[in-house]
């Protein structure tokens, strides 16, 4: 399964670009970005060494009778299931005598208890649906700075440096274990995955405070010069298709207001007076699905690169001759 940004992370990132995050929001954004980066790095390392016929499922959400569970990664092979909880801690964490400390302060959230609860609920769900198989579980501390110290070696955890050895030993164990098909289980887990339905939305008082307009996709500056076919950034001189810039900002509106349908008037409140109403209306009509018997359009709730990944705009983006292109923040491993 492709690892995607959750809707709440997309919302926080859009709010940051428009200067609308509180200090608490900035901390939450940093935490979620670190978590996603850790999960990306874990998946990249694992897939580098995994046999092709093994299945690594990431960000699985399952509904159980006792509530929803979110699992960072599940490895499926003929040994059974291995459940991973991935942590990308950057502060100094220390686990001693059953207690966690972070930067010397007591931490009440226990990674191992969290994993134990998740595995318990998963095991019940599998048994209820006729799957009986062993389940291993590990907390993975993926940060390459290795800021986590654990004094109990009996606990189920892996450091980044040990992942390759873990896979090698798993491959050796699979070779001597009875062969069993796990494709049915893997397909069932994917079929049971629940879409992430968390939706942050922009409040009226928050909308009044954020920056309006179209920002540069390269440097996030709002100092944009609009030409007939292009939008040129006056700060970094990055040039984007004018039509693409409008579509991108309509998508941004959909992220900020995920519960709202799209209308030219409301989208125009975010874009501002630099783009006329008719241009916004024409762009909506061209690229977005119109809802029956209305002047409203369907809100895809996703950024441009995901909602229109197959679309090629007439005019290409351009970097200035001396400018090094910035790697896209939405790129996948």
C-alpha positions as CSV (number, residue, x, y, z in Angstrom):
1,X,0.0,0.0,0.0
2,X,1.3,3.5,-0.9
3,X,2.1,5.5,2.2
4,X,0.2,8.8,1.9
5,X,0.0,11.9,4.1
6,X,-3.0,12.0,6.3
7,X,-5.6,14.7,5.8
8,X,-4.7,16.4,9.1
9,X,-1.0,16.6,8.1
10,X,-2.0,18.1,4.7
11,X,-4.2,20.7,6.6
12,X,-1.4,21.6,9.0
13,X,1.2,22.0,6.2
14,X,-1.2,24.3,4.2
15,X,-1.9,26.3,7.3
16,X,1.9,26.7,7.9
17,X,2.4,28.1,4.4
18,X,-0.3,30.6,5.0
19,X,0.9,31.7,8.4
20,X,-2.1,30.3,10.3
21,X,-0.5,27.9,12.8
22,X,-0.4,28.5,16.6
23,X,2.7,27.3,18.5
24,X,0.7,24.2,19.4
25,X,-0.1,23.6,15.8
26,X,3.6,24.1,14.8
27,X,4.6,21.4,17.4
28,X,1.9,19.1,16.1
29,X,3.0,19.6,12.5
30,X,6.7,18.9,13.4
31,X,5.6,15.7,15.2
32,X,3.5,14.4,12.4
33,X,6.1,15.2,9.7
34,X,8.8,13.4,11.8
35,X,6.4,10.4,12.1
36,X,5.7,10.2,8.4
37,X,9.4,10.6,7.5
38,X,10.2,7.7,9.9
39,X,7.6,5.5,8.3
40,X,8.9,6.3,4.8
41,X,12.5,5.5,5.9
42,X,11.4,2.2,7.6
43,X,9.6,1.1,4.4
44,X,12.5,2.0,2.2
45,X,15.0,0.1,4.3
46,X,12.7,-3.0,4.6
47,X,11.9,-3.2,0.9
48,X,15.6,-2.9,0.0
49,X,16.2,-6.4,1.6
50,X,12.8,-8.1,1.6
51,X,12.1,-11.1,-0.7
52,X,9.8,-10.1,-3.5
53,X,7.0,-12.5,-2.4
54,X,6.8,-11.1,1.1
55,X,4.1,-8.4,1.7
56,X,4.9,-5.2,3.7
57,X,1.7,-3.3,4.4
58,X,2.0,0.2,5.8
59,X,-0.4,2.5,7.7
60,X,-3.1,-0.1,8.1
61,X,-6.3,1.0,9.9
62,X,-8.7,-1.7,11.0
63,X,-12.0,-1.5,12.8
64,X,-12.4,-4.0,15.7
65,X,-15.3,-4.5,18.1
66,X,-13.3,-2.7,20.7
67,X,-12.4,0.3,18.5
68,X,-10.2,1.3,15.6
69,X,-6.5,0.4,15.5
70,X,-3.8,2.0,13.4
71,X,-0.7,-0.1,12.6
72,X,2.4,1.5,11.2
73,X,3.5,-1.7,9.3
74,X,2.6,-5.4,9.0
75,X,5.0,-7.9,7.5
76,X,3.3,-11.0,6.1
77,X,5.2,-14.2,5.3
78,X,4.9,-17.9,5.9
79,X,6.1,-17.3,9.6
80,X,2.8,-15.4,10.2
81,X,2.5,-11.7,10.9
82,X,5.1,-9.2,12.3
83,X,3.6,-6.0,13.5
84,X,5.8,-2.9,13.7
85,X,5.2,0.4,15.6
86,X,7.7,2.9,14.1
87,X,9.0,5.8,16.2
88,X,11.1,8.6,14.9
89,X,12.2,10.2,18.1
90,X,14.7,13.1,18.0
91,X,14.9,13.9,21.7
92,X,16.8,11.7,24.2
93,X,14.6,8.9,25.4
94,X,15.5,6.5,28.2
95,X,13.6,3.4,29.3
96,X,14.7,2.0,32.7
97,X,12.9,-0.2,35.3
98,X,9.6,0.0,33.4
99,X,9.5,3.8,33.1
100,X,10.2,6.2,30.2
101,X,12.0,9.5,30.5
102,X,12.4,12.1,27.7
103,X,15.2,14.7,28.2
104,X,15.2,13.7,31.9
105,X,11.4,14.2,32.3
106,X,8.9,11.4,33.0
107,X,7.0,10.2,30.0
108,X,3.7,8.6,30.6
109,X,3.0,7.2,27.2
110,X,4.5,3.7,27.0
111,X,5.5,2.5,23.5
112,X,5.4,-1.2,24.5
113,X,2.0,-1.0,26.1
114,X,0.6,0.7,23.0
115,X,2.0,-2.0,20.8
116,X,0.7,-4.8,23.2
117,X,-2.8,-3.3,23.0
118,X,-2.7,-3.0,19.2
119,X,-1.5,-6.6,18.8
120,X,-4.2,-7.9,21.2
121,X,-7.0,-6.3,19.3
122,X,-5.5,-7.4,16.0
123,X,-5.3,-11.0,17.3
124,X,-8.9,-11.0,18.3
125,X,-10.0,-9.6,15.0
126,X,-8.1,-12.3,13.0
127,X,-9.5,-15.1,15.1
128,X,-13.0,-13.8,14.6
129,X,-12.5,-14.0,10.9
130,X,-10.9,-17.5,10.8
131,X,-7.2,-16.6,10.8
132,X,-5.1,-18.5,13.3
133,X,-1.4,-17.7,13.1
134,X,1.5,-16.5,15.2
135,X,2.0,-12.7,15.6
136,X,5.4,-11.1,16.4
137,X,5.7,-7.5,17.3
138,X,8.4,-4.9,17.6
139,X,8.8,-1.2,18.3
140,X,11.2,0.2,15.7
141,X,13.3,3.2,16.6
142,X,14.2,4.5,13.2
143,X,16.1,7.7,13.8
144,X,19.6,7.4,12.6
145,X,20.9,9.5,15.5
146,X,19.9,6.6,17.9
147,X,18.6,8.8,20.7
148,X,16.8,6.0,22.5
149,X,18.4,4.0,25.3
150,X,16.6,0.9,26.7
151,X,18.0,-1.0,29.6
152,X,15.9,-4.1,29.1
153,X,17.1,-6.3,26.2
154,X,14.1,-8.7,26.6
155,X,11.7,-6.0,25.3
156,X,10.5,-6.3,21.7
157,X,12.3,-3.5,19.9
158,X,14.6,-2.9,17.0
159,X,17.0,-0.1,16.2
160,X,17.6,1.2,12.7
161,X,21.0,-0.5,12.5
162,X,19.5,-3.9,13.3
163,X,16.8,-4.0,10.6
164,X,19.0,-5.7,8.0
165,X,20.1,-8.4,10.4
166,X,16.4,-8.9,11.4
167,X,15.4,-9.5,7.8
168,X,18.3,-11.8,7.2
169,X,17.3,-14.0,10.2
170,X,13.7,-13.9,9.2
171,X,14.6,-15.2,5.7
172,X,16.6,-18.0,7.3
173,X,13.7,-19.0,9.5
174,X,11.3,-18.9,6.6
175,X,13.5,-21.3,4.7
176,X,13.2,-24.0,7.4
177,X,9.6,-23.3,8.3
178,X,6.7,-25.2,6.6
179,X,5.6,-23.4,3.5
180,X,2.2,-21.7,3.8
181,X,0.3,-19.4,1.5
182,X,-0.3,-15.9,3.0
183,X,-1.7,-14.2,0.0
184,X,-5.3,-14.6,1.2
185,X,-4.4,-13.0,4.6
186,X,-2.6,-10.1,3.0
187,X,-5.5,-9.4,0.6
188,X,-8.0,-9.6,3.5
189,X,-6.0,-7.1,5.5
190,X,-5.9,-4.7,2.6
191,X,-9.7,-5.2,2.1
192,X,-10.4,-4.3,5.7
193,X,-8.3,-1.1,5.7
194,X,-10.4,1.9,6.8
195,X,-9.7,5.2,5.1
196,X,-8.4,8.0,7.4
197,X,-11.5,10.1,8.0
198,X,-9.9,12.7,10.3
199,X,-10.6,16.1,8.9
200,X,-9.3,19.4,10.3
201,X,-11.2,22.3,8.9
202,X,-10.6,26.1,8.9
203,X,-12.7,28.2,11.2
204,X,-14.1,31.6,10.3
205,X,-11.8,33.4,12.7
206,X,-8.8,31.4,11.4
207,X,-9.6,32.2,7.8
208,X,-9.5,35.9,8.6
209,X,-5.9,35.6,9.8
210,X,-4.3,33.5,7.1
211,X,-2.5,34.8,4.0
212,X,-4.6,35.0,0.9
213,X,-3.4,34.5,-2.6
214,X,-1.4,32.0,-4.7
215,X,2.0,31.2,-3.3
216,X,5.1,30.0,-5.2
217,X,5.3,26.3,-5.3
218,X,9.1,26.5,-5.1
219,X,9.7,28.9,-2.3
220,X,6.2,29.6,-0.8
221,X,6.5,33.4,-1.5
222,X,3.2,35.2,-2.1
223,X,5.0,37.8,-4.3
224,X,3.7,36.5,-7.6
225,X,3.5,38.3,-11.0
226,X,0.7,36.9,-13.1
227,X,1.2,36.9,-16.9
228,X,-1.1,35.7,-19.6
229,X,0.0,32.1,-19.4
230,X,2.3,32.0,-16.4
231,X,2.7,32.9,-12.8
232,X,6.2,34.1,-12.0
233,X,7.7,34.3,-8.5
234,X,9.4,37.6,-7.9
235,X,11.5,36.1,-5.1
236,X,13.0,33.0,-6.7
237,X,11.9,33.6,-10.3
238,X,10.3,30.2,-10.5
239,X,7.7,30.2,-13.3
240,X,4.6,28.0,-13.2
241,X,1.7,27.6,-15.6
242,X,-0.9,30.1,-14.6
243,X,-3.7,27.6,-15.0
244,X,-1.8,25.0,-13.0
245,X,-1.3,27.6,-10.2
246,X,-5.0,28.2,-10.0
247,X,-5.8,24.5,-10.0
248,X,-3.2,24.0,-7.3
249,X,-4.8,26.7,-5.1
250,X,-8.3,25.3,-5.6
251,X,-6.9,22.0,-4.3
252,X,-5.4,23.8,-1.4
253,X,-8.9,25.3,-0.6
254,X,-10.3,21.8,-0.6
255,X,-7.7,20.7,2.0
256,X,-8.4,23.7,4.2
257,X,-12.2,23.2,3.9
258,X,-12.6,19.5,3.5
259,X,-16.3,19.5,4.3
260,X,-17.2,22.2,1.7
261,X,-18.1,21.8,-1.9
262,X,-16.1,24.1,-4.3
263,X,-17.6,27.3,-5.6
264,X,-15.9,30.1,-7.6
265,X,-17.0,32.7,-5.0
266,X,-15.6,30.8,-2.0
267,X,-12.4,29.7,-3.8
268,X,-12.0,33.3,-4.9
269,X,-11.9,34.4,-1.2
270,X,-8.8,32.4,-0.7
271,X,-7.1,33.3,-4.1
272,X,-7.9,37.0,-3.7
273,X,-8.4,39.7,-6.3
274,X,-5.3,38.9,-8.4
275,X,-7.3,36.3,-10.4
276,X,-10.7,37.3,-11.7
277,X,-13.9,35.4,-10.9
278,X,-14.4,34.2,-14.5
279,X,-10.9,32.6,-14.6
280,X,-11.6,30.7,-11.4
281,X,-15.1,29.6,-12.6
282,X,-13.7,28.4,-16.0
283,X,-10.9,26.5,-14.2
284,X,-13.4,24.8,-11.9
285,X,-15.6,23.8,-14.8
286,X,-12.6,22.4,-16.7
287,X,-10.9,20.3,-14.0
288,X,-13.5,19.6,-11.3
289,X,-16.7,17.5,-11.4
290,X,-19.8,19.6,-11.3
291,X,-22.4,18.5,-8.7
292,X,-25.9,17.9,-10.1
293,X,-28.3,20.9,-10.3
294,X,-25.9,23.4,-8.8
295,X,-23.0,25.7,-9.4
296,X,-20.9,23.7,-7.0
297,X,-18.0,21.3,-7.7
298,X,-16.7,18.1,-6.0
299,X,-14.0,18.6,-3.4
300,X,-11.2,16.0,-3.8
301,X,-9.6,17.0,-0.5
302,X,-6.1,16.2,-1.9
303,X,-3.2,18.3,-3.2
304,X,-2.6,18.9,-6.9
305,X,0.0,16.2,-7.3
306,X,-2.3,13.5,-6.0
307,X,-5.7,14.6,-7.4
308,X,-4.3,15.4,-10.9
309,X,-1.2,13.2,-11.1
310,X,-2.1,12.2,-14.7
311,X,-2.8,15.7,-16.0
312,X,-0.2,17.5,-18.1
313,X,-0.7,21.3,-18.3
314,X,0.0,23.1,-21.5
315,X,2.8,25.3,-20.2
316,X,5.7,23.7,-18.2
317,X,7.2,25.0,-15.0
318,X,10.5,26.9,-15.4
319,X,13.4,27.4,-13.1
320,X,15.7,30.4,-13.4
321,X,19.1,29.6,-15.1
322,X,21.0,29.8,-11.7
323,X,18.4,28.1,-9.6
324,X,18.6,24.6,-8.3
325,X,15.2,22.9,-8.4
326,X,13.8,22.1,-4.9
327,X,12.9,18.4,-4.3
328,X,9.2,18.1,-4.1
329,X,7.9,17.7,-0.5
330,X,5.3,15.2,-1.8
331,X,7.8,12.8,-3.4
332,X,7.5,9.1,-2.6
333,X,10.3,6.7,-1.9
